[in-house]
Structures are given as structure tokens and as C-alpha cells.
Amino acid sequence: MIVMPNSARLDLLLIHRLYAPHGTRCCTSHLINDLRLRPNEYVNMKDRLQFPTMLSPQEIQDLLNDIFSFFDALRSSLRLDFDDPSLTNEDYEAWTGWYKEKFDEMFEELSVYLRFSSNRTSRNALAIFWIKIKTNLSFRQIDSLFNMYGNSNARRLRAAAAFNAVRELFIKYFVPKHLGIGHITVDESKRHNTDYSKVCRFIFSDNRRKNLNTHQCDDVLLDTN
């Protein structure tokens, strides 16, 4: 068990309308990355006894200060956060054009190259890229979605930098592996009965003919010599 982090205490208050004071302990199995409360975590409220409680003036002040700190955390938190496990498949599809499973697959391949920064997480950087592609919102609008800090121009530049960083990683690591003639074999092109695979088979056969002609020419030259 660990001391419940403030982010999890805030989740408990918002989702279940339960207040956990400072120092409350919980099992790590109820948390995501030891920070956030699992959104579908069941809280058993049956047979709980309610006792009258007497609070001292200091305890009331501490309670109010704690709740106000929750409000401050909400005000500074991201408006759209793809690290939030409560985002649904529909949320992912609406913003990025991909369902969560496909988004996760792309992130898994690129995460080793995506740099985490104080401006945004690597997962949110990938989301910024696809949101720009799908919606064509301006970078100023996108930075507002992710509540980036700084003045208007600095926030816009941060969103643009995240987009460009992901774009370069796609070109360098993702596209060569999943697109183009190099990512499919002859046998795979035969199994995939699509227009693209037919073009691939034509290219494969054309290259084979060229190689065959080259070998034949070499044989003729060798025989001649």
C-alpha cells in the first residue's frame, strides 16, 4: 500500500463523491501508474455506517484548503489528455480518426523515439499530430485543447514543434516499415487480393524479369568470352 496521491484523491472526489484526507493509504492495484484512480474501480458503499463527526477549526481550515487545492489542480490540468484512461474509443476516433487499439499500436512503435518534455507527454504529442491531420485545427487552437502554458505565440510554437517531431518520426521509422513496396513480400501480395497487392505483384514480376534478363546477358557474355 502507498499514500494516496493527490491526483487519485481528486479522482475519488469527482467520480465517487468521496473525500480522502491527506495520508489515506490505498493498494497500488487501484491506481494507474501509481497516480490516477482507475475510472471503473468499484467502491463498495453498502453497509457503511455514518458517524457524527466533530471537526476543530484547524481541521475545517485544512479540509477547505485541500478542496481549494483540488480546484487549482483542475484549473491547470489538461483540457484534453490522452494519458487519461477514461477516454473512450469514441473519443479517440472523434479526435484522431483512430480507435484506441490502433492508436496504442502506433504509440508502442514510436514511443521509444518520442521524447517526453515538460510541455507535453509523448502520448499527447502523437495525439497532437493526428488531431491536426484529422481536424486541420490551427496550432493555436490545438495548444488551447491541451492547455499548454506560456503566451499565445509560445503555445502555438510548442504545438507545432510536437507535430513536426512526430511527423519526422513517422517518416523515418513508421512509413518504411508499413507503407511502400518494401513492407510486403511476394507471398503476402498473393494472399492480399487488393489493387495495391496486384500492383506489388506486377512490380515484383517486372523486377524478376529484369534480373533474369541481366543474368541471361551475363551468361551470354561469359559464354562468348
CNS distance restraints for C-alpha pairs under 8 A (distance, minus, plus):
assign (resid   1 and name CA) (resid  25 and name CA) 6.22 0.50 0.50
assign (resid   1 and name CA) (resid  26 and name CA) 5.26 0.50 0.50
assign (resid   1 and name CA) (resid  27 and name CA) 4.41 0.50 0.50
assign (resid   1 and name CA) (resid  28 and name CA) 6.13 0.50 0.50
assign (resid   2 and name CA) (resid  25 and name CA) 5.39 0.50 0.50
assign (resid   2 and name CA) (resid  26 and name CA) 5.73 0.50 0.50
assign (resid   2 and name CA) (resid  27 and name CA) 6.40 0.50 0.50
assign (resid   2 and name CA) (resid  28 and name CA) 6.78 0.50 0.50
assign (resid   3 and name CA) (resid  23 and name CA) 5.74 0.50 0.50
assign (resid   3 and name CA) (resid  24 and name CA) 5.78 0.50 0.50
assign (resid   3 and name CA) (resid  25 and name CA) 4.35 0.50 0.50
assign (resid   3 and name CA) (resid  26 and name CA) 6.47 0.50 0.50
assign (resid   4 and name CA) (resid   8 and name CA) 6.38 0.50 0.50
assign (resid   4 and name CA) (resid   9 and name CA) 6.56 0.50 0.50
assign (resid   4 and name CA) (resid  22 and name CA) 7.89 0.50 0.50
assign (resid   4 and name CA) (resid  23 and name CA) 6.88 0.50 0.50
assign (resid   4 and name CA) (resid  24 and name CA) 5.66 0.50 0.50
assign (resid   4 and name CA) (resid  25 and name CA) 5.19 0.50 0.50
assign (resid   4 and name CA) (resid  26 and name CA) 5.89 0.50 0.50
assign (resid   5 and name CA) (resid   9 and name CA) 6.35 0.50 0.50
assign (resid   5 and name CA) (resid  34 and name CA) 7.80 0.50 0.50
assign (resid   5 and name CA) (resid  35 and name CA) 6.06 0.50 0.50
assign (resid   5 and name CA) (resid  36 and name CA) 7.89 0.50 0.50
assign (resid   6 and name CA) (resid  10 and name CA) 6.11 0.50 0.50
assign (resid   7 and name CA) (resid  11 and name CA) 6.30 0.50 0.50
assign (resid   7 and name CA) (resid  35 and name CA) 6.17 0.50 0.50
assign (resid   7 and name CA) (resid  36 and name CA) 5.79 0.50 0.50
assign (resid   7 and name CA) (resid  37 and name CA) 7.78 0.50 0.50
assign (resid   8 and name CA) (resid  12 and name CA) 6.18 0.50 0.50
assign (resid   8 and name CA) (resid  31 and name CA) 7.44 0.50 0.50
assign (resid   8 and name CA) (resid  35 and name CA) 5.99 0.50 0.50
assign (resid   8 and name CA) (resid  36 and name CA) 4.64 0.50 0.50
assign (resid   8 and name CA) (resid  37 and name CA) 4.79 0.50 0.50
assign (resid   9 and name CA) (resid  13 and name CA) 6.31 0.50 0.50
assign (resid   9 and name CA) (resid  19 and name CA) 7.10 0.50 0.50
assign (resid   9 and name CA) (resid  20 and name CA) 5.95 0.50 0.50
assign (resid   9 and name CA) (resid  37 and name CA) 7.81 0.50 0.50
assign (resid  10 and name CA) (resid  14 and name CA) 6.19 0.50 0.50
assign (resid  10 and name CA) (resid  70 and name CA) 6.31 0.50 0.50
assign (resid  11 and name CA) (resid  15 and name CA) 5.77 0.50 0.50
assign (resid  11 and name CA) (resid  16 and name CA) 7.84 0.50 0.50
assign (resid  11 and name CA) (resid  36 and name CA) 7.04 0.50 0.50
assign (resid  11 and name CA) (resid  37 and name CA) 5.98 0.50 0.50
assign (resid  11 and name CA) (resid  39 and name CA) 7.97 0.50 0.50
assign (resid  12 and name CA) (resid  16 and name CA) 5.37 0.50 0.50
assign (resid  12 and name CA) (resid  17 and name CA) 6.50 0.50 0.50
assign (resid  12 and name CA) (resid  18 and name CA) 5.79 0.50 0.50
assign (resid  12 and name CA) (resid  19 and name CA) 6.88 0.50 0.50
assign (resid  12 and name CA) (resid  20 and name CA) 7.60 0.50 0.50
assign (resid  12 and name CA) (resid  37 and name CA) 6.99 0.50 0.50
assign (resid  13 and name CA) (resid  17 and name CA) 4.39 0.50 0.50
assign (resid  13 and name CA) (resid  18 and name CA) 4.74 0.50 0.50
assign (resid  13 and name CA) (resid  19 and name CA) 5.40 0.50 0.50
assign (resid  13 and name CA) (resid  20 and name CA) 7.76 0.50 0.50
assign (resid  14 and name CA) (resid  18 and name CA) 7.81 0.50 0.50
assign (resid  15 and name CA) (resid  39 and name CA) 7.58 0.50 0.50
assign (resid  16 and name CA) (resid  43 and name CA) 7.81 0.50 0.50
assign (resid  20 and name CA) (resid  24 and name CA) 6.15 0.50 0.50
assign (resid  21 and name CA) (resid  63 and name CA) 7.74 0.50 0.50
assign (resid  26 and name CA) (resid  30 and name CA) 7.35 0.50 0.50
assign (resid  27 and name CA) (resid  31 and name CA) 7.52 0.50 0.50
assign (resid  28 and name CA) (resid  32 and name CA) 7.83 0.50 0.50
assign (resid  28 and name CA) (resid  34 and name CA) 5.99 0.50 0.50
assign (resid  30 and name CA) (resid  37 and name CA) 6.08 0.50 0.50
assign (resid  30 and name CA) (resid  38 and name CA) 5.92 0.50 0.50
assign (resid  30 and name CA) (resid  41 and name CA) 6.77 0.50 0.50
assign (resid  31 and name CA) (resid  35 and name CA) 6.10 0.50 0.50
assign (resid  31 and name CA) (resid  36 and name CA) 5.32 0.50 0.50
assign (resid  31 and name CA) (resid  37 and name CA) 4.58 0.50 0.50
assign (resid  31 and name CA) (resid  38 and name CA) 5.45 0.50 0.50
assign (resid  32 and name CA) (resid  36 and name CA) 5.08 0.50 0.50
assign (resid  32 and name CA) (resid  37 and name CA) 6.20 0.50 0.50
assign (resid  32 and name CA) (resid  38 and name CA) 6.06 0.50 0.50
assign (resid  37 and name CA) (resid  41 and name CA) 7.46 0.50 0.50
assign (resid  38 and name CA) (resid  85 and name CA) 7.58 0.50 0.50
assign (resid  39 and name CA) (resid  85 and name CA) 7.25 0.50 0.50
assign (resid  39 and name CA) (resid  86 and name CA) 6.01 0.50 0.50
assign (resid  55 and name CA) (resid  59 and name CA) 5.74 0.50 0.50
assign (resid  55 and name CA) (resid  60 and name CA) 6.22 0.50 0.50
assign (resid  56 and name CA) (resid  60 and name CA) 6.30 0.50 0.50
assign (resid  57 and name CA) (resid  61 and name CA) 6.21 0.50 0.50
assign (resid  58 and name CA) (resid  62 and name CA) 6.15 0.50 0.50
assign (resid  59 and name CA) (resid  63 and name CA) 6.09 0.50 0.50
assign (resid  60 and name CA) (resid  64 and name CA) 6.23 0.50 0.50
assign (resid  61 and name CA) (resid  65 and name CA) 6.09 0.50 0.50
assign (resid  62 and name CA) (resid  66 and name CA) 6.05 0.50 0.50
assign (resid  63 and name CA) (resid  67 and name CA) 6.33 0.50 0.50
assign (resid  64 and name CA) (resid  68 and name CA) 6.11 0.50 0.50
assign (resid  65 and name CA) (resid  69 and name CA) 6.15 0.50 0.50
assign (resid  66 and name CA) (resid  70 and name CA) 6.51 0.50 0.50
assign (resid  67 and name CA) (resid  71 and name CA) 6.57 0.50 0.50
assign (resid  68 and name CA) (resid  72 and name CA) 6.37 0.50 0.50
assign (resid  69 and name CA) (resid  73 and name CA) 6.21 0.50 0.50
assign (resid  70 and name CA) (resid  74 and name CA) 6.27 0.50 0.50
assign (resid  71 and name CA) (resid  75 and name CA) 6.21 0.50 0.50
assign (resid  72 and name CA) (resid  76 and name CA) 6.35 0.50 0.50
assign (resid  73 and name CA) (resid  77 and name CA) 5.94 0.50 0.50
assign (resid  76 and name CA) (resid 147 and name CA) 7.57 0.50 0.50
assign (resid  77 and name CA) (resid 147 and name CA) 7.22 0.50 0.50
assign (resid  78 and name CA) (resid 145 and name CA) 7.43 0.50 0.50
assign (resid  78 and name CA) (resid 146 and name CA) 5.14 0.50 0.50
assign (resid  78 and name CA) (resid 147 and name CA) 5.24 0.50 0.50
assign (resid  78 and name CA) (resid 148 and name CA) 7.80 0.50 0.50
assign (resid  79 and name CA) (resid 145 and name CA) 5.62 0.50 0.50
assign (resid  79 and name CA) (resid 146 and name CA) 5.55 0.50 0.50
assign (resid  79 and name CA) (resid 147 and name CA) 6.10 0.50 0.50
assign (resid  80 and name CA) (resid 145 and name CA) 5.72 0.50 0.50
assign (resid  80 and name CA) (resid 146 and name CA) 5.35 0.50 0.50
assign (resid  80 and name CA) (resid 147 and name CA) 7.95 0.50 0.50
assign (resid  81 and name CA) (resid 124 and name CA) 6.72 0.50 0.50
assign (resid  81 and name CA) (resid 146 and name CA) 6.86 0.50 0.50
assign (resid  82 and name CA) (resid  87 and name CA) 7.09 0.50 0.50
assign (resid  82 and name CA) (resid 123 and name CA) 6.45 0.50 0.50
assign (resid  82 and name CA) (resid 124 and name CA) 5.60 0.50 0.50
assign (resid  82 and name CA) (resid 127 and name CA) 7.00 0.50 0.50
assign (resid  83 and name CA) (resid 123 and name CA) 6.69 0.50 0.50
assign (resid  83 and name CA) (resid 124 and name CA) 7.11 0.50 0.50
assign (resid  87 and name CA) (resid  91 and name CA) 5.89 0.50 0.50
assign (resid  87 and name CA) (resid  92 and name CA) 7.12 0.50 0.50
assign (resid  88 and name CA) (resid  92 and name CA) 6.46 0.50 0.50
assign (resid  88 and name CA) (resid 100 and name CA) 7.54 0.50 0.50
assign (resid  89 and name CA) (resid  93 and name CA) 6.16 0.50 0.50
assign (resid  89 and name CA) (resid  99 and name CA) 5.25 0.50 0.50
assign (resid  89 and name CA) (resid 100 and name CA) 5.34 0.50 0.50
assign (resid  90 and name CA) (resid  94 and name CA) 5.92 0.50 0.50
assign (resid  90 and name CA) (resid  99 and name CA) 7.15 0.50 0.50
assign (resid  91 and name CA) (resid  95 and name CA) 6.26 0.50 0.50
assign (resid  92 and name CA) (resid  96 and name CA) 5.66 0.50 0.50
assign (resid  92 and name CA) (resid  97 and name CA) 6.84 0.50 0.50
assign (resid  92 and name CA) (resid  98 and name CA) 6.05 0.50 0.50
assign (resid  92 and name CA) (resid  99 and name CA) 5.48 0.50 0.50
assign (resid  92 and name CA) (resid 100 and name CA) 5.76 0.50 0.50
assign (resid  92 and name CA) (resid 103 and name CA) 7.97 0.50 0.50
assign (resid  93 and name CA) (resid  97 and name CA) 4.34 0.50 0.50
assign (resid  93 and name CA) (resid  98 and name CA) 4.68 0.50 0.50
assign (resid  93 and name CA) (resid  99 and name CA) 5.00 0.50 0.50
assign (resid  93 and name CA) (resid 100 and name CA) 7.50 0.50 0.50
assign (resid  94 and name CA) (resid  98 and name CA) 7.98 0.50 0.50
assign (resid  95 and name CA) (resid 130 and name CA) 7.67 0.50 0.50
assign (resid  95 and name CA) (resid 131 and name CA) 5.57 0.50 0.50
assign (resid  95 and name CA) (resid 134 and name CA) 7.23 0.50 0.50
assign (resid  95 and name CA) (resid 135 and name CA) 7.54 0.50 0.50
assign (resid  96 and name CA) (resid 127 and name CA) 6.61 0.50 0.50
assign (resid  96 and name CA) (resid 130 and name CA) 4.88 0.50 0.50
assign (resid  96 and name CA) (resid 131 and name CA) 4.93 0.50 0.50
assign (resid  96 and name CA) (resid 133 and name CA) 7.86 0.50 0.50
assign (resid  96 and name CA) (resid 134 and name CA) 6.06 0.50 0.50
assign (resid  97 and name CA) (resid 130 and name CA) 7.41 0.50 0.50
assign (resid  97 and name CA) (resid 134 and name CA) 6.43 0.50 0.50
assign (resid  98 and name CA) (resid 102 and name CA) 6.14 0.50 0.50
assign (resid  98 and name CA) (resid 103 and name CA) 5.96 0.50 0.50
assign (resid  99 and name CA) (resid 103 and name CA) 6.22 0.50 0.50
assign (resid 100 and name CA) (resid 104 and name CA) 5.96 0.50 0.50
assign (resid 101 and name CA) (resid 105 and name CA) 6.36 0.50 0.50
assign (resid 102 and name CA) (resid 106 and name CA) 6.38 0.50 0.50
assign (resid 103 and name CA) (resid 107 and name CA) 6.15 0.50 0.50
assign (resid 104 and name CA) (resid 108 and name CA) 5.98 0.50 0.50
assign (resid 105 and name CA) (resid 109 and name CA) 6.52 0.50 0.50
assign (resid 106 and name CA) (resid 110 and name CA) 6.27 0.50 0.50
assign (resid 107 and name CA) (resid 111 and name CA) 5.34 0.50 0.50
assign (resid 107 and name CA) (resid 123 and name CA) 6.84 0.50 0.50
assign (resid 107 and name CA) (resid 126 and name CA) 7.18 0.50 0.50
assign (resid 108 and name CA) (resid 112 and name CA) 7.64 0.50 0.50
assign (resid 109 and name CA) (resid 174 and name CA) 7.70 0.50 0.50
assign (resid 110 and name CA) (resid 114 and name CA) 6.14 0.50 0.50
assign (resid 110 and name CA) (resid 169 and name CA) 7.22 0.50 0.50
assign (resid 110 and name CA) (resid 170 and name CA) 7.84 0.50 0.50
assign (resid 110 and name CA) (resid 173 and name CA) 7.69 0.50 0.50
assign (resid 110 and name CA) (resid 174 and name CA) 7.62 0.50 0.50
assign (resid 111 and name CA) (resid 115 and name CA) 7.90 0.50 0.50
assign (resid 111 and name CA) (resid 122 and name CA) 6.81 0.50 0.50
assign (resid 111 and name CA) (resid 123 and name CA) 7.68 0.50 0.50
assign (resid 113 and name CA) (resid 169 and name CA) 7.31 0.50 0.50
assign (resid 114 and name CA) (resid 122 and name CA) 5.56 0.50 0.50
assign (resid 114 and name CA) (resid 165 and name CA) 7.94 0.50 0.50
assign (resid 114 and name CA) (resid 166 and name CA) 7.32 0.50 0.50
assign (resid 114 and name CA) (resid 169 and name CA) 7.86 0.50 0.50
assign (resid 115 and name CA) (resid 121 and name CA) 7.99 0.50 0.50
assign (resid 115 and name CA) (resid 122 and name CA) 6.06 0.50 0.50
assign (resid 116 and name CA) (resid 120 and name CA) 6.86 0.50 0.50
assign (resid 116 and name CA) (resid 121 and name CA) 5.15 0.50 0.50
assign (resid 116 and name CA) (resid 122 and name CA) 5.04 0.50 0.50
assign (resid 117 and name CA) (resid 121 and name CA) 6.12 0.50 0.50
assign (resid 117 and name CA) (resid 122 and name CA) 7.58 0.50 0.50
assign (resid 119 and name CA) (resid 148 and name CA) 6.53 0.50 0.50
assign (resid 119 and name CA) (resid 149 and name CA) 7.58 0.50 0.50
assign (resid 119 and name CA) (resid 158 and name CA) 7.30 0.50 0.50
assign (resid 120 and name CA) (resid 124 and name CA) 6.15 0.50 0.50
assign (resid 120 and name CA) (resid 125 and name CA) 6.45 0.50 0.50
assign (resid 120 and name CA) (resid 148 and name CA) 7.80 0.50 0.50
assign (resid 121 and name CA) (resid 125 and name CA) 6.26 0.50 0.50
assign (resid 122 and name CA) (resid 126 and name CA) 6.53 0.50 0.50
assign (resid 123 and name CA) (resid 127 and name CA) 6.41 0.50 0.50
assign (resid 124 and name CA) (resid 128 and name CA) 6.08 0.50 0.50
assign (resid 125 and name CA) (resid 129 and name CA) 6.45 0.50 0.50
assign (resid 125 and name CA) (resid 162 and name CA) 5.41 0.50 0.50
assign (resid 125 and name CA) (resid 163 and name CA) 6.81 0.50 0.50
assign (resid 125 and name CA) (resid 166 and name CA) 6.98 0.50 0.50
assign (resid 126 and name CA) (resid 130 and name CA) 6.58 0.50 0.50
assign (resid 126 and name CA) (resid 162 and name CA) 7.95 0.50 0.50
assign (resid 126 and name CA) (resid 163 and name CA) 7.65 0.50 0.50
assign (resid 126 and name CA) (resid 166 and name CA) 6.30 0.50 0.50
assign (resid 127 and name CA) (resid 131 and name CA) 5.98 0.50 0.50
assign (resid 128 and name CA) (resid 132 and name CA) 6.14 0.50 0.50
assign (resid 128 and name CA) (resid 142 and name CA) 7.17 0.50 0.50
assign (resid 128 and name CA) (resid 159 and name CA) 7.20 0.50 0.50
assign (resid 128 and name CA) (resid 162 and name CA) 7.04 0.50 0.50
assign (resid 128 and name CA) (resid 163 and name CA) 6.17 0.50 0.50
assign (resid 129 and name CA) (resid 133 and name CA) 6.36 0.50 0.50
assign (resid 129 and name CA) (resid 162 and name CA) 7.30 0.50 0.50
assign (resid 129 and name CA) (resid 163 and name CA) 4.73 0.50 0.50
assign (resid 129 and name CA) (resid 164 and name CA) 7.92 0.50 0.50
assign (resid 129 and name CA) (resid 166 and name CA) 6.53 0.50 0.50
assign (resid 129 and name CA) (resid 167 and name CA) 7.25 0.50 0.50
assign (resid 130 and name CA) (resid 134 and name CA) 5.95 0.50 0.50
assign (resid 131 and name CA) (resid 135 and name CA) 5.73 0.50 0.50
assign (resid 131 and name CA) (resid 136 and name CA) 7.28 0.50 0.50
assign (resid 131 and name CA) (resid 137 and name CA) 7.59 0.50 0.50
assign (resid 131 and name CA) (resid 142 and name CA) 7.94 0.50 0.50
assign (resid 132 and name CA) (resid 136 and name CA) 4.80 0.50 0.50
assign (resid 132 and name CA) (resid 137 and name CA) 5.77 0.50 0.50
assign (resid 132 and name CA) (resid 138 and name CA) 7.48 0.50 0.50
assign (resid 132 and name CA) (resid 139 and name CA) 7.73 0.50 0.50
assign (resid 132 and name CA) (resid 142 and name CA) 7.66 0.50 0.50
assign (resid 132 and name CA) (resid 163 and name CA) 7.82 0.50 0.50
assign (resid 137 and name CA) (resid 141 and name CA) 6.10 0.50 0.50
assign (resid 137 and name CA) (resid 142 and name CA) 6.47 0.50 0.50
assign (resid 138 and name CA) (resid 142 and name CA) 6.29 0.50 0.50
assign (resid 139 and name CA) (resid 143 and name CA) 6.01 0.50 0.50
assign (resid 139 and name CA) (resid 156 and name CA) 5.18 0.50 0.50
assign (resid 139 and name CA) (resid 157 and name CA) 7.59 0.50 0.50
assign (resid 139 and name CA) (resid 159 and name CA) 5.69 0.50 0.50
assign (resid 139 and name CA) (resid 160 and name CA) 6.02 0.50 0.50
assign (resid 140 and name CA) (resid 144 and name CA) 6.42 0.50 0.50
assign (resid 140 and name CA) (resid 152 and name CA) 7.20 0.50 0.50
assign (resid 140 and name CA) (resid 153 and name CA) 7.88 0.50 0.50
assign (resid 140 and name CA) (resid 155 and name CA) 6.93 0.50 0.50
assign (resid 140 and name CA) (resid 156 and name CA) 4.69 0.50 0.50
assign (resid 140 and name CA) (resid 159 and name CA) 7.61 0.50 0.50
assign (resid 141 and name CA) (resid 145 and name CA) 6.49 0.50 0.50
assign (resid 142 and name CA) (resid 146 and name CA) 6.56 0.50 0.50
assign (resid 142 and name CA) (resid 156 and name CA) 7.92 0.50 0.50
assign (resid 142 and name CA) (resid 159 and name CA) 6.81 0.50 0.50
assign (resid 143 and name CA) (resid 147 and name CA) 5.92 0.50 0.50
assign (resid 143 and name CA) (resid 148 and name CA) 5.58 0.50 0.50
assign (resid 143 and name CA) (resid 155 and name CA) 5.82 0.50 0.50
assign (resid 143 and name CA) (resid 156 and name CA) 6.01 0.50 0.50
assign (resid 143 and name CA) (resid 158 and name CA) 7.62 0.50 0.50
assign (resid 143 and name CA) (resid 159 and name CA) 5.60 0.50 0.50
assign (resid 144 and name CA) (resid 148 and name CA) 6.58 0.50 0.50
assign (resid 148 and name CA) (resid 155 and name CA) 5.86 0.50 0.50
assign (resid 148 and name CA) (resid 158 and name CA) 7.97 0.50 0.50
assign (resid 149 and name CA) (resid 155 and name CA) 6.38 0.50 0.50
assign (resid 150 and name CA) (resid 154 and name CA) 5.79 0.50 0.50
assign (resid 150 and name CA) (resid 155 and name CA) 5.74 0.50 0.50
assign (resid 151 and name CA) (resid 155 and name CA) 6.11 0.50 0.50
assign (resid 152 and name CA) (resid 156 and name CA) 6.27 0.50 0.50
assign (resid 153 and name CA) (resid 157 and name CA) 6.21 0.50 0.50
assign (resid 154 and name CA) (resid 158 and name CA) 6.25 0.50 0.50
assign (resid 155 and name CA) (resid 159 and name CA) 6.39 0.50 0.50
assign (resid 156 and name CA) (resid 160 and name CA) 6.24 0.50 0.50
assign (resid 157 and name CA) (resid 161 and name CA) 5.98 0.50 0.50
assign (resid 158 and name CA) (resid 162 and name CA) 6.24 0.50 0.50
assign (resid 159 and name CA) (resid 163 and name CA) 6.33 0.50 0.50
assign (resid 160 and name CA) (resid 164 and name CA) 6.20 0.50 0.50
assign (resid 161 and name CA) (resid 165 and name CA) 6.07 0.50 0.50
assign (resid 162 and name CA) (resid 166 and name CA) 6.34 0.50 0.50
assign (resid 163 and name CA) (resid 167 and name CA) 6.13 0.50 0.50
assign (resid 164 and name CA) (resid 168 and name CA) 6.17 0.50 0.50
assign (resid 165 and name CA) (resid 169 and name CA) 6.44 0.50 0.50
assign (resid 166 and name CA) (resid 170 and name CA) 6.19 0.50 0.50
assign (resid 167 and name CA) (resid 171 and name CA) 6.33 0.50 0.50
assign (resid 168 and name CA) (resid 172 and name CA) 6.09 0.50 0.50
assign (resid 169 and name CA) (resid 173 and name CA) 5.70 0.50 0.50
assign (resid 169 and name CA) (resid 174 and name CA) 7.01 0.50 0.50
assign (resid 170 and name CA) (resid 174 and name CA) 4.66 0.50 0.50
assign (resid 170 and name CA) (resid 175 and name CA) 5.81 0.50 0.50
assign (resid 171 and name CA) (resid 175 and name CA) 5.32 0.50 0.50
assign (resid 171 and name CA) (resid 176 and name CA) 7.25 0.50 0.50
assign (resid 172 and name CA) (resid 176 and name CA) 7.09 0.50 0.50
assign (resid 173 and name CA) (resid 177 and name CA) 6.86 0.50 0.50
assign (resid 174 and name CA) (resid 178 and name CA) 6.28 0.50 0.50
assign (resid 175 and name CA) (resid 179 and name CA) 5.21 0.50 0.50
assign (resid 175 and name CA) (resid 180 and name CA) 7.73 0.50 0.50
assign (resid 176 and name CA) (resid 180 and name CA) 6.78 0.50 0.50
assign (resid 176 and name CA) (resid 182 and name CA) 7.10 0.50 0.50
assign (resid 176 and name CA) (resid 183 and name CA) 6.95 0.50 0.50
assign (resid 177 and name CA) (resid 182 and name CA) 7.46 0.50 0.50
assign (resid 177 and name CA) (resid 183 and name CA) 5.49 0.50 0.50
assign (resid 178 and name CA) (resid 183 and name CA) 5.52 0.50 0.50
assign (resid 179 and name CA) (resid 183 and name CA) 6.02 0.50 0.50
assign (resid 180 and name CA) (resid 184 and name CA) 7.91 0.50 0.50
assign (resid 181 and name CA) (resid 200 and name CA) 6.46 0.50 0.50
assign (resid 184 and name CA) (resid 188 and name CA) 6.08 0.50 0.50
assign (resid 184 and name CA) (resid 189 and name CA) 6.57 0.50 0.50
assign (resid 185 and name CA) (resid 189 and name CA) 6.20 0.50 0.50
assign (resid 186 and name CA) (resid 190 and name CA) 6.42 0.50 0.50
assign (resid 186 and name CA) (resid 200 and name CA) 7.77 0.50 0.50
assign (resid 186 and name CA) (resid 201 and name CA) 6.53 0.50 0.50
assign (resid 186 and name CA) (resid 204 and name CA) 6.89 0.50 0.50
assign (resid 187 and name CA) (resid 191 and name CA) 6.45 0.50 0.50
assign (resid 188 and name CA) (resid 192 and name CA) 6.18 0.50 0.50
assign (resid 189 and name CA) (resid 193 and name CA) 7.24 0.50 0.50
assign (resid 189 and name CA) (resid 197 and name CA) 4.70 0.50 0.50
assign (resid 189 and name CA) (resid 198 and name CA) 7.01 0.50 0.50
assign (resid 189 and name CA) (resid 200 and name CA) 6.51 0.50 0.50
assign (resid 189 and name CA) (resid 201 and name CA) 6.23 0.50 0.50
assign (resid 190 and name CA) (resid 197 and name CA) 7.04 0.50 0.50
assign (resid 190 and name CA) (resid 198 and name CA) 7.85 0.50 0.50
assign (resid 190 and name CA) (resid 201 and name CA) 7.30 0.50 0.50
assign (resid 192 and name CA) (resid 197 and name CA) 6.01 0.50 0.50
assign (resid 193 and name CA) (resid 197 and name CA) 6.28 0.50 0.50
assign (resid 193 and name CA) (resid 198 and name CA) 7.08 0.50 0.50
assign (resid 194 and name CA) (resid 198 and name CA) 6.26 0.50 0.50
assign (resid 195 and name CA) (resid 199 and name CA) 6.39 0.50 0.50
assign (resid 196 and name CA) (resid 200 and name CA) 6.29 0.50 0.50
assign (resid 197 and name CA) (resid 201 and name CA) 6.14 0.50 0.50
assign (resid 198 and name CA) (resid 202 and name CA) 6.25 0.50 0.50
assign (resid 199 and name CA) (resid 203 and name CA) 6.24 0.50 0.50
assign (resid 200 and name CA) (resid 204 and name CA) 6.05 0.50 0.50
assign (resid 201 and name CA) (resid 205 and name CA) 6.02 0.50 0.50
assign (resid 202 and name CA) (resid 206 and name CA) 5.92 0.50 0.50
assign (resid 203 and name CA) (resid 207 and name CA) 5.99 0.50 0.50
assign (resid 204 and name CA) (resid 208 and name CA) 6.12 0.50 0.50
assign (resid 205 and name CA) (resid 209 and name CA) 6.16 0.50 0.50
assign (resid 206 and name CA) (resid 210 and name CA) 6.31 0.50 0.50
assign (resid 207 and name CA) (resid 211 and name CA) 6.13 0.50 0.50
assign (resid 208 and name CA) (resid 212 and name CA) 5.98 0.50 0.50
assign (resid 209 and name CA) (resid 213 and name CA) 6.06 0.50 0.50
assign (resid 210 and name CA) (resid 214 and name CA) 6.15 0.50 0.50
assign (resid 211 and name CA) (resid 215 and name CA) 6.20 0.50 0.50
assign (resid 212 and name CA) (resid 216 and name CA) 6.10 0.50 0.50
assign (resid 213 and name CA) (resid 217 and name CA) 6.08 0.50 0.50
assign (resid 214 and name CA) (resid 218 and name CA) 6.17 0.50 0.50
assign (resid 215 and name CA) (resid 219 and name CA) 6.15 0.50 0.50
assign (resid 216 and name CA) (resid 220 and name CA) 6.23 0.50 0.50
assign (resid 217 and name CA) (resid 221 and name CA) 6.16 0.50 0.50
assign (resid 218 and name CA) (resid 222 and name CA) 6.08 0.50 0.50
assign (resid 219 and name CA) (resid 223 and name CA) 6.05 0.50 0.50
assign (resid 220 and name CA) (resid 224 and name CA) 5.98 0.50 0.50
assign (resid 221 and name CA) (resid 225 and name CA) 6.11 0.50 0.50
